[in-house]
Amino acid sequence: MYGSDETSTLRQAIRDGNLVELRRIIQRRKLSVRAPNFENGWPLLFYAISASQNEVVRYLMDHGHEADGISRDFEGNTALIIAAQYKNEEAFQIYVERHPTVISLANNKGQTAIMVAVSKDLVEIVSMLLDEGDDANSADSEGSTLLHHASAWGQADMLHLLLNRGAAQSMNVTNKKGWKAIDYSYTSETRDYLMECERAMSSSKPLPPPPIRVAQPAPVIPLPSSTNTGASSVLSLSHLRSRTATEEGSLRDFFSGTLTKERSRAGTEERLSTANHDTTKEEPNSRKNANLRILFSAQ
């Protein structure tokens, strides 16, 4: 077992992208290149991926990081899931070229890399995974499909890709709460686009192009702590701002946990928490000014 000072120094060298210091510590102290954090299960590779230090990613991979098996943290996340979570597409490509079988591995919540990639709007990564044989109609342990995830985040480009790649049969799939993908539309625009797609498919016409989106700031994702392991369940979602009454009524979330709404007139910032909620089914539009609906119960 490694001392906390040793692993802390290693992790800092990784965050700084200091390969010279990283090599020096590992060689001098004869440490494993995994050197996992025993509080959250994160090996060094996950820290390199989350910090987008991809030269460090290559170094660790070249020096046998996965030689003894596929790395997972205490939440069952693989390196591909972490790469998708932190939107590190380069690290995703580096890893999948060496370990393509990891594509199908799910974490403890039943989420695979493609599900996380959909939620992060990584269109090129999702397209590549579909090319590799991933299922466009796959669902997680709560029965929510990729369309549920894309709809919940209002990702029209992703919806267009998935529907063009065989996810049409997921349009009418209900999850364990009895909800369809359209019921979790992030905004009224998302709902309208899904309805247009449904009409086009029923008439055997090409899908309409996705609407042009206004760029939104990316969510700030903190690194895991001793009480928050693996891919963080607390995200600062600065892109979820105050909506019109219609939009608020259709805003949904799909993560495992509670999405609490902290509202103000100037804007809002939502955070995922781990509190349990009763999420029994109700009519999708029964409360136009409703706070956020919960797609997944806390695990």
C-alpha positions in Angstrom: 0.0 0.0 0.0 1.3 3.5 -0.9 1.5 6.3 1.6 -0.9 9.3 1.0 2.1 11.6 0.4 3.4 9.4 -2.4 0.1 9.1 -4.2 -0.7 12.8 -3.7 2.6 13.8 -5.2 2.0 11.4 -8.1 -1.5 12.8 -8.7 -0.2 16.4 -8.6 2.5 15.6 -11.2 -0.2 14.1 -13.4 -2.4 17.2 -13.1 0.6 19.4 -14.0 1.5 17.1 -16.9 5.0 16.7 -15.4 6.2 13.5 -17.0 9.7 14.0 -15.7 8.6 14.1 -12.1 6.1 11.3 -12.6 8.9 9.0 -14.0 11.2 10.0 -11.3 8.8 9.1 -8.5 7.7 5.8 -10.0 11.2 4.7 -10.7 12.8 5.8 -7.5 10.1 4.4 -5.3 9.3 1.4 -7.5 5.6 2.1 -7.5 3.0 0.6 -9.7 1.9 2.8 -12.5 -1.7 2.3 -11.3 -1.1 3.5 -7.7 -4.8 3.6 -7.0 -6.5 6.1 -4.6 -7.9 3.8 -1.9 -10.6 6.3 -1.1 -12.3 6.3 -4.5 -10.6 3.6 -6.5 -9.2 5.9 -9.1 -5.9 4.7 -10.6 -3.4 7.2 -12.0 -4.8 6.8 -15.5 -8.2 8.2 -14.5 -6.5 11.4 -13.0 -4.5 11.8 -16.3 -7.7 11.4 -18.3 -9.7 13.8 -16.2 -7.0 16.4 -16.4 -6.6 16.0 -20.2 -2.9 15.2 -19.8 -2.9 12.9 -22.7 0.9 12.5 -22.9 0.7 11.1 -19.4 -2.2 8.9 -20.6 0.1 7.5 -23.3 3.0 7.0 -20.9 0.9 5.1 -18.4 -0.6 2.9 -21.1 2.8 2.2 -22.6 4.2 1.2 -19.2 1.6 -1.4 -18.4 -1.2 0.4 -16.7 -3.7 -2.1 -17.9 -1.4 -5.1 -18.0 -3.1 -6.7 -15.0 -6.6 -6.1 -16.1 -9.1 -3.4 -17.0 -9.1 -0.5 -14.5 -12.3 0.3 -12.7 -13.1 2.6 -9.8 -15.4 1.8 -6.9 -18.5 2.8 -9.0 -17.5 0.4 -11.7 -16.4 3.2 -14.2 -13.9 2.2 -16.8 -11.3 4.5 -18.4 -13.7 5.0 -21.4 -16.5 6.1 -19.2 -14.2 8.6 -17.4 -13.0 9.9 -20.7 -16.5 10.4 -21.9 -17.5 12.0 -18.6 -14.7 14.5 -18.8 -15.2 15.0 -22.6 -11.6 13.9 -23.3 -12.0 12.6 -26.8 -8.3 12.1 -27.5 -7.9 9.9 -24.4 -11.0 8.0 -25.4 -9.4 7.2 -28.8 -6.1 6.3 -27.3 -7.7 3.8 -24.9 -10.2 2.3 -27.3 -7.6 1.6 -29.9 -5.8 -0.6 -27.4 -8.7 -2.1 -25.5 -11.8 -2.1 -27.8 -13.6 -4.7 -25.8 -14.1 -2.2 -23.0 -16.7 -0.4 -25.1 -19.4 -2.8 -23.9 -18.6 -2.7 -20.2 -21.1 -1.0 -17.9 -20.6 0.7 -14.5 -22.6 -0.1 -11.4 -25.6 2.0 -12.7 -25.7 0.0 -16.0 -24.2 2.9 -18.0 -21.8 2.1 -20.8 -19.4 4.5 -22.4 -21.8 5.3 -25.2 -24.5 6.4 -22.7 -22.1 8.8 -21.1 -20.9 10.0 -24.5 -24.5 10.7 -25.5 -25.1 12.7 -22.3 -22.0 14.8 -23.1 -23.0 15.4 -26.7 -19.8 13.7 -28.1 -21.3 13.1 -31.5 -18.1 11.9 -33.2 -17.4 9.4 -30.3 -20.9 8.1 -30.4 -20.7 7.7 -34.2 -17.4 5.8 -33.9 -18.9 3.5 -31.2 -21.9 2.8 -33.4 -19.5 2.0 -36.2 -17.8 -0.5 -33.8 -21.1 -2.3 -33.3 -22.5 -0.5 -30.3 -26.3 -0.7 -30.1 -28.2 2.5 -30.9 -31.2 1.1 -28.9 -29.2 0.1 -25.8 -30.7 1.0 -22.4 -29.3 1.3 -18.9 -30.5 -0.5 -15.8 -33.5 1.9 -15.4 -34.7 1.1 -19.0 -33.7 4.5 -20.3 -32.4 4.4 -23.9 -29.9 6.5 -25.6 -32.8 8.6 -26.9 -33.9 9.2 -23.3 -30.4 10.5 -22.5 -30.1 12.7 -25.6 -33.7 14.1 -25.2 -33.0 14.9 -21.5 -30.1 17.1 -22.5 -31.8 18.7 -25.5 -29.1 17.4 -27.9 -30.8 17.6 -31.3 -27.6 16.7 -33.3 -27.3 13.6 -31.2 -31.0 12.7 -31.6 -30.6 13.1 -35.4 -27.5 10.8 -35.4 -29.1 8.2 -33.3 -32.4 8.1 -35.3 -30.4 7.9 -38.5 -28.4 5.0 -37.1 -31.3 2.7 -36.1 -32.7 4.2 -32.8 -36.1 4.8 -34.3 -37.5 1.8 -32.5 -36.6 3.5 -29.2 -39.0 6.3 -29.8 -41.9 4.4 -28.2 -39.9 2.6 -25.5 -40.9 3.4 -22.0 -38.4 3.2 -19.1 -39.2 1.8 -15.7 -41.0 5.0 -14.8 -43.3 4.5 -17.7 -41.8 7.5 -19.6 -40.8 7.8 -23.3 -37.8 9.8 -24.5 -40.0 12.7 -25.7 -41.4 13.0 -22.1 -37.9 14.1 -21.0 -37.4 16.8 -23.6 -35.0 19.4 -22.2 -37.0 22.2 -23.8 -40.1 22.7 -25.9 -37.8 22.9 -28.9 -36.4 19.4 -28.2 -40.0 18.1 -28.0 -40.9 19.8 -31.3 -37.9 18.3 -33.0 -38.7 14.8 -31.8 -42.3 15.2 -33.0 -41.1 16.4 -36.4 -38.8 13.4 -36.6 -41.6 11.0 -35.7 -43.8 12.5 -38.4 -41.0 12.2 -41.0 -40.3 8.5 -40.1 -44.0 7.6 -40.2 -44.2 9.0 -43.7 -40.9 7.4 -44.8 -39.3 10.8 -45.3 -35.8 11.9 -44.5 -35.3 13.3 -41.0 -35.5 17.1 -40.7 -32.1 18.8 -39.9 -31.6 19.5 -36.3 -32.2 23.1 -35.2 -29.2 25.4 -34.8 -28.2 25.6 -31.2 -26.9 28.5 -29.2 -23.6 27.5 -27.6 -23.9 26.8 -23.8 -21.1 26.8 -21.3 -19.9 23.3 -20.3 -20.7 21.9 -16.9 -18.0 22.1 -14.3 -17.2 18.6 -13.1 -15.2 18.3 -9.9 -12.7 15.5 -9.3 -13.9 12.8 -6.9 -13.2 13.1 -3.2 -13.2 10.6 -0.5 -17.0 11.0 -0.1 -17.7 11.3 -3.8 -16.1 8.5 -5.7 -15.6 7.8 -9.3 -17.3 9.9 -11.9 -18.8 12.7 -9.8 -22.5 12.6 -8.9 -22.4 16.4 -8.2 -22.1 18.5 -11.3 -22.3 22.2 -11.5 -24.6 22.6 -14.5 -24.1 26.2 -15.4 -25.8 25.7 -18.7 -29.2 25.0 -17.0 -30.6 28.5 -16.7 -34.0 29.8 -15.9 -36.6 28.9 -18.5 -40.0 30.0 -19.6 -42.9 28.3 -17.9 -43.3 26.0 -20.9 -39.7 25.1 -20.9 -39.5 24.5 -17.2 -42.5 22.1 -17.5 -40.5 20.0 -19.9 -37.1 20.1 -18.3 -36.0 16.6 -17.3 -32.9 14.9 -15.9 -31.8 11.4 -16.3 -28.9 10.9 -13.9 -29.1 8.5 -10.9 -29.8 10.9 -8.0 -31.8 14.0 -7.3 -31.5 17.2 -9.4 -32.3 20.0 -7.1 -33.3 23.3 -8.5 -31.8 26.4 -6.9 -33.7 29.3 -8.6 -33.3 33.0 -8.8 -34.5 35.7 -11.2 -31.1 36.2 -12.7 -30.6 32.5 -13.4 -30.2 29.1 -11.8 -27.6 26.5 -11.2 -28.6 22.9 -10.7 -26.6 20.3 -8.9 -27.0 16.6 -8.8 -27.3 15.3 -5.2 -27.6 11.8 -3.8 -30.9 12.2 -2.0 -33.7 9.6 -2.6 -36.9 10.7 -4.2 -40.2 9.0 -4.9 -40.6 9.3 -8.7 -43.9 7.6 -9.3 -45.4 8.2 -12.8 -47.5 11.2 -13.5 -48.8 12.9 -16.7 -45.8 14.5 -18.5 -47.5 17.9 -18.9 -49.7 18.0 -15.8 -47.6 20.7 -14.2 -46.4 23.4 -16.6 -44.5 25.2 -13.9 -43.2 22.0 -12.3 -39.7 21.8 -11.0 -37.4 19.2 -12.5 -38.7 15.7 -13.0 -36.5 12.9 -12.0 -35.7 10.2 -14.6 -33.7 7.9 -12.4 -34.1 7.0 -8.7 -30.9 7.2 -6.6 -29.0 3.9 -6.7 
